[in-house]
Amino acid sequence: MILRDSLGRYGAKLGLGAGGLLSWWRASLVAWLPARWQALLGWARDRLLLAPEGDGYQLRLERGNEVLDLGYLPLPEAGATDDPLAAVLGPQVVDLPRWVVLPAGSGLRRRMLMPAAAVDRLHDVLRFEIERQTPFDAASVVFDALLLGRRPDGQADIELIVVPKASFDASLSALGPLAETLAGVDIAAVGAAPAGVNLLPPARRVRVADPSRAWNLALVAVALLALAGGLWQVLQNRRAAAGALDKEVATRSQVARQVNLQRQQLVDAVQGAAFLDRARSGRPTNVELMDELSRRLPDNTYLEKLSIEDNRLTLIGLSSEASALVPRLEGSPLWISPALTGALQPDPRTSRDRFTLMADIAIKPGAGKEPVDDTRRH
């Protein structure tokens, strides 16, 4: 129930009825068009007005903002069944909506303030206000209301128009067969102009077919198809552009990965070379080691093998003073912990002792490590 009421309220605001957004937009659009264009598009609000006067009725044509007098016609005879207007009006006028305009004194008018939220269901709300605002009850009158305006405080100016049902039915019965062809019943306002209400119950209103409605619907359908085609084409263009962009991004991403890989390889090579340079700068060169050995080894000692592997110095040779080699090699800044390995083996051919001596190459502290940037530390 709540959902249905909500849909009804929003439908009233957006619908084509009185006070609806689409109705206001259409009325504003039509007001800018010339009268001939309004008639061509089927948006003209022309109607025939029947104003009872004496034993007949004054026939008028409302076209736009002007009302033209067409003549005075007597009331149809009792029992007549033919349309009395068909004989005197042309085919372009006879099919216009027919409205009866009651005299101003035939109804009661009351102005009141109501909450703006009640405008969406104005007819139902006013049904309960008739007994408070008029001396009649709702069952004995026909009524309608005009929305005069909305106030900033959330109130709406409403004019209630009430006509007793007895006089209303009498006015319509006097029209004979014309009463069955009416699209609405209005009441005269200032200057005999219609007030702008419709007192005729919805079940009795005649809907006049719009001859240009089929063309309008066809044009609307074509416009919707054109709009859908345009939106579909825009969507396809966006999809094609998105696909091309994805391919370009994928290509550039692959190139970027290759560049990043090459950059990393270059960085690794540079860092490796820098590490080797730092490592070499912290240890003595082979030339320095051999020069230091030639200075410290005695003349009666010669080497069969000199091996430098990683940080280990290995000497294999013959010497007449093999047991004194360790003290001679100690104290050198190029190596540390010199020591004989294994037992000395006499060589009868040379009358010398065969020895094997090993020492650790002296490495400067921090050799091979990346230097610390003092500026980055601070």
C-alpha positions in Angstrom: 0.0 0.0 0.0 2.8 2.4 0.9 4.6 1.5 -2.4 1.5 2.1 -4.4 0.9 5.5 -2.7 4.5 6.5 -3.3 4.3 5.5 -7.0 1.1 7.5 -7.2 2.7 10.6 -5.8 5.8 10.5 -8.0 3.6 9.6 -11.0 1.5 12.7 -10.3 4.6 14.9 -10.1 6.1 13.5 -13.3 2.9 12.8 -15.2 1.1 14.8 -17.8 -1.7 15.8 -15.5 -2.3 19.2 -13.9 0.7 20.3 -11.9 3.0 17.5 -13.3 6.5 18.2 -14.4 6.0 16.9 -18.0 2.8 18.9 -18.2 4.6 22.1 -17.3 7.4 21.3 -19.7 5.0 20.6 -22.5 3.0 23.8 -21.8 6.1 25.9 -21.8 7.4 24.3 -25.0 4.0 24.8 -26.8 3.9 28.5 -25.7 7.0 29.2 -27.8 5.5 27.7 -31.0 3.3 29.6 -33.4 -0.4 28.8 -33.5 -0.1 27.1 -36.9 2.7 24.9 -35.7 0.8 24.0 -32.6 -2.2 22.9 -34.8 0.1 21.0 -37.1 1.7 19.1 -34.3 -1.6 18.4 -32.6 -0.6 20.4 -29.5 -3.2 23.1 -30.0 -5.7 23.3 -27.1 -8.6 24.4 -29.2 -12.1 23.6 -27.8 -15.8 24.4 -28.3 -17.4 26.3 -25.5 -21.2 26.0 -24.9 -22.5 28.7 -22.6 -26.2 28.3 -21.6 -28.1 31.6 -22.2 -31.9 31.7 -22.0 -33.5 29.1 -24.3 -30.2 28.4 -26.1 -26.5 28.5 -25.7 -23.8 30.8 -26.9 -21.3 28.9 -29.0 -17.7 30.0 -28.8 -14.3 28.8 -30.0 -11.4 28.9 -27.6 -8.1 29.1 -29.6 -5.0 29.7 -27.6 -5.5 32.8 -25.4 -8.5 34.2 -27.3 -12.2 33.2 -27.4 -14.2 33.7 -30.6 -18.0 34.0 -30.7 -19.4 31.6 -33.3 -23.1 32.3 -32.8 -26.1 31.6 -30.7 -27.9 28.3 -31.2 -31.3 27.2 -29.6 -31.4 24.2 -27.3 -32.1 20.9 -29.1 -35.7 19.7 -29.2 -36.9 17.1 -26.8 -36.3 13.6 -28.1 -33.7 14.7 -30.7 -30.9 12.2 -31.2 -28.8 13.9 -34.0 -25.8 16.1 -33.2 -27.0 19.7 -33.7 -23.5 21.0 -34.1 -22.6 18.8 -37.0 -25.0 20.6 -39.3 -23.7 24.1 -38.6 -20.0 23.6 -38.1 -17.3 22.5 -40.5 -15.4 19.2 -40.2 -12.4 20.9 -38.7 -14.4 22.4 -35.8 -17.0 19.8 -35.1 -14.5 17.3 -33.9 -13.0 19.6 -31.3 -13.5 18.9 -27.6 -16.8 20.3 -26.3 -17.1 22.0 -23.0 -20.0 23.5 -21.2 -19.3 26.8 -19.4 -21.8 27.3 -16.5 -22.6 30.8 -15.3 -20.5 32.1 -12.5 -23.4 32.2 -10.1 -24.2 28.5 -10.5 -21.4 27.5 -8.2 -19.7 28.3 -4.9 -16.0 29.3 -4.7 -13.8 29.1 -1.6 -10.1 29.9 -1.3 -8.1 28.0 1.3 -4.6 27.1 2.3 -3.5 23.4 2.4 -0.2 21.6 2.8 1.7 21.4 -0.4 2.0 17.6 0.1 -1.8 17.3 -0.3 -1.7 18.7 -3.8 -0.9 15.3 -5.3 -4.1 13.9 -3.9 -6.1 17.1 -4.0 -9.4 15.7 -5.1 -9.5 13.0 -2.4 -8.5 15.5 0.3 -11.1 18.1 -0.8 -13.9 15.5 -0.6 -13.5 15.7 3.2 -13.3 19.5 3.2 -16.6 20.2 1.4 -18.8 19.9 4.5 -16.4 22.2 6.4 -16.1 24.8 3.7 -19.6 24.8 2.2 -23.1 24.2 3.3 -23.3 21.0 1.2 -22.2 17.4 1.7 -19.9 15.7 -0.8 -22.6 13.4 -2.2 -24.9 16.3 -3.3 -22.3 18.3 -5.3 -19.8 18.1 -8.1 -16.5 19.8 -7.4 -13.0 20.6 -8.6 -10.2 22.8 -7.5 -7.6 25.2 -8.9 -4.0 25.2 -7.7 -3.3 29.0 -7.5 0.3 28.7 -6.3 2.7 27.3 -3.8 4.2 29.3 -0.9 7.7 29.1 0.4 6.4 28.0 3.8 5.2 24.7 2.3 1.5 25.8 1.9 -0.5 25.8 -1.3 -3.2 28.3 -2.4 -6.3 26.3 -3.4 -9.6 27.5 -4.8 -12.5 25.0 -4.3 -15.3 25.2 -6.8 -18.6 23.5 -5.9 -21.8 23.1 -7.9 -24.9 21.5 -6.5 -25.6 18.2 -8.4 -29.2 19.0 -9.0 -28.5 22.2 -10.9 -25.6 20.6 -12.7 -27.7 17.7 -13.9 -30.4 20.1 -15.0 -28.0 22.1 -17.1 -26.7 19.0 -18.8 -30.1 17.5 -19.4 -31.2 20.6 -21.2 -28.5 20.0 -23.8 -30.2 16.8 -25.0 -27.8 14.7 -27.1 -25.0 17.2 -26.7 -24.6 16.1 -23.1 -23.2 12.7 -24.2 -20.5 14.4 -26.3 -19.0 16.6 -23.7 -15.3 16.4 -22.7 -15.8 18.6 -19.6 -17.8 21.2 -17.7 -16.2 24.4 -16.6 -17.6 27.5 -14.8 -17.3 31.1 -15.9 -14.8 33.3 -14.1 -14.0 37.0 -14.4 -15.0 38.3 -17.8 -17.0 35.2 -18.7 -13.7 33.3 -19.4 -13.5 29.7 -18.2 -12.1 29.2 -14.8 -10.0 26.2 -15.8 -11.7 23.3 -13.9 -13.5 20.2 -15.1 -16.6 19.5 -13.0 -17.7 16.6 -15.2 -17.1 13.2 -13.6 -14.3 11.3 -15.4 -16.6 8.4 -16.3 -18.8 10.8 -18.4 -16.0 12.6 -20.2 -15.6 12.0 -23.9 -12.1 11.5 -25.1 -11.6 13.1 -28.5 -9.2 11.2 -30.7 -6.3 13.3 -31.8 -5.9 12.9 -35.6 -2.2 13.5 -35.5 -1.6 11.2 -32.6 -0.5 8.3 -34.8 2.0 10.5 -36.6 3.2 11.8 -33.2 3.7 8.3 -31.9 5.5 7.3 -35.1 7.8 10.3 -34.8 8.4 9.5 -31.2 9.2 5.9 -32.1 11.6 7.1 -34.9 13.2 9.5 -32.4 13.7 6.8 -29.8 15.1 4.4 -32.4 17.5 7.1 -33.6 18.5 7.9 -30.0 19.0 4.2 -29.3 21.1 3.8 -32.5 23.2 6.9 -31.6 23.8 5.6 -28.0 24.7 2.2 -29.3 27.1 3.7 -31.8 28.6 5.8 -29.0 28.9 2.7 -26.9 30.6 0.8 -29.7 33.0 3.7 -30.3 33.9 3.7 -26.6 34.4 -0.1 -26.6 36.6 0.1 -29.6 38.6 3.0 -28.0 38.9 1.0 -24.8 40.1 -2.1 -26.7 42.7 0.0 -28.5 43.8 1.6 -25.3 44.1 -1.8 -23.6 46.3 -3.1 -26.4 48.5 0.0 -26.3 48.8 -0.3 -22.5 49.7 -4.0 -22.8 52.4 -3.2 -25.4 53.8 -0.3 -23.4 53.7 -2.5 -20.3 55.7 -5.2 -22.0 58.3 -2.6 -23.2 58.4 -1.1 -19.7 59.0 -4.6 -18.2 61.9 -5.2 -20.6 63.4 -1.8 -19.9 63.0 -2.4 -16.1 64.7 -5.8 -16.5 67.6 -4.4 -18.5 67.9 -1.6 -15.9 68.0 -4.1 -13.1 70.7 -6.1 -14.9 72.7 -2.9 -15.4 72.3 -2.0 -11.7 73.4 -5.5 -10.7 76.4 -5.4 -13.0 77.4 -2.0 -11.6 76.9 -3.0 -8.1 78.9 -6.3 -8.7 81.7 -4.3 -10.3 81.7 -1.9 -7.4 81.8 -4.8 -4.9 84.7 -6.4 -6.6 86.6 -3.0 -6.7 85.9 -2.6 -2.9 86.9 -6.1 -2.2 90.2 -5.8 -4.2 91.0 -2.5 -2.6 90.9 -4.2 0.9 93.3 -7.0 0.2 96.9 -7.0 -1.1 97.6 -7.8 -4.7 99.4 -11.0 -5.8 102.4 -8.9 -6.8 102.6 -7.4 -3.3 102.4 -10.8 -1.8 105.2 -12.3 -3.9 107.4 -9.2 -3.3 106.9 -9.6 0.5 107.7 -13.3 0.3 110.9 -12.7 -1.7 112.1 -10.2 1.0 111.3 -12.5 4.0 112.3 -15.9 2.7 116.0 -16.8 3.1 118.3 -17.5 0.1 118.6 -21.2 0.9 114.8 -21.6 0.4 113.1 -22.0 -2.9 109.5 -22.7 -3.6 108.0 -25.5 -5.6 104.5 -24.1 -5.4 102.9 -20.8 -4.5 99.1 -21.0 -4.2 96.7 -18.1 -3.5 93.1 -19.3 -3.1 90.5 -16.9 -1.8 92.1 -15.7 1.4 94.5 -18.5 1.9 98.2 -18.4 1.1 99.9 -21.8 0.6 103.7 -22.3 0.2 105.3 -25.7 -0.7 109.1 -25.8 -1.1 112.5 -26.9 0.2 114.6 -25.0 2.7 117.7 -25.6 4.9 116.0 -23.4 7.6 112.4 -24.8 7.3 111.8 -24.6 11.1 112.8 -20.9 11.1 110.4 -19.9 8.3 107.4 -19.2 10.5 109.3 -16.6 12.7 110.6 -14.9 9.5 107.1 -14.6 8.0 105.4 -13.3 11.2 104.8 -9.6 11.6 104.0 -9.0 7.9 101.0 -6.7 7.3 100.0 -8.7 4.2 99.1 -12.0 6.0 98.4 -13.3 9.4 98.9 -16.6 11.3 101.6 -18.3 9.3 102.1 -21.9 10.3 103.7 -25.1 9.1 101.3 -27.9 8.2 102.5 -31.5 8.5 106.0 -32.8 9.4 109.1 -31.7 7.7 110.4 -34.2 5.2 114.1 -34.4 4.4 115.1 -34.5 0.8 118.3 -36.6 0.4 118.9 -35.3 -3.1 119.1 -31.6 -2.0 119.9 -32.1 1.7 117.0 -29.8 2.5 113.7 -30.2 4.3 110.4 -30.2 2.4 107.8 -28.0 4.0 104.2 -26.9 3.6 103.3 -23.5 5.1 100.0 -21.8 5.1 98.9 -18.3 6.1 95.7 -16.2 5.9 95.8 -13.1 3.7 95.2 -9.9 5.7 91.9 -8.3 4.6 91.1 -4.7 5.7 88.0 -4.4 7.9 84.9 -3.5 5.9 86.4 -4.5 2.6 83.6 -5.3 0.1 80.9 -3.5 2.0 79.0 -0.6 0.5 80.2 2.7 2.0 77.7 4.6 4.2 76.5 8.0 2.9 76.7 10.3 5.8 74.5 12.9 4.1 71.7 10.4 3.8 72.1 9.4 7.4 71.5 13.0 8.5 
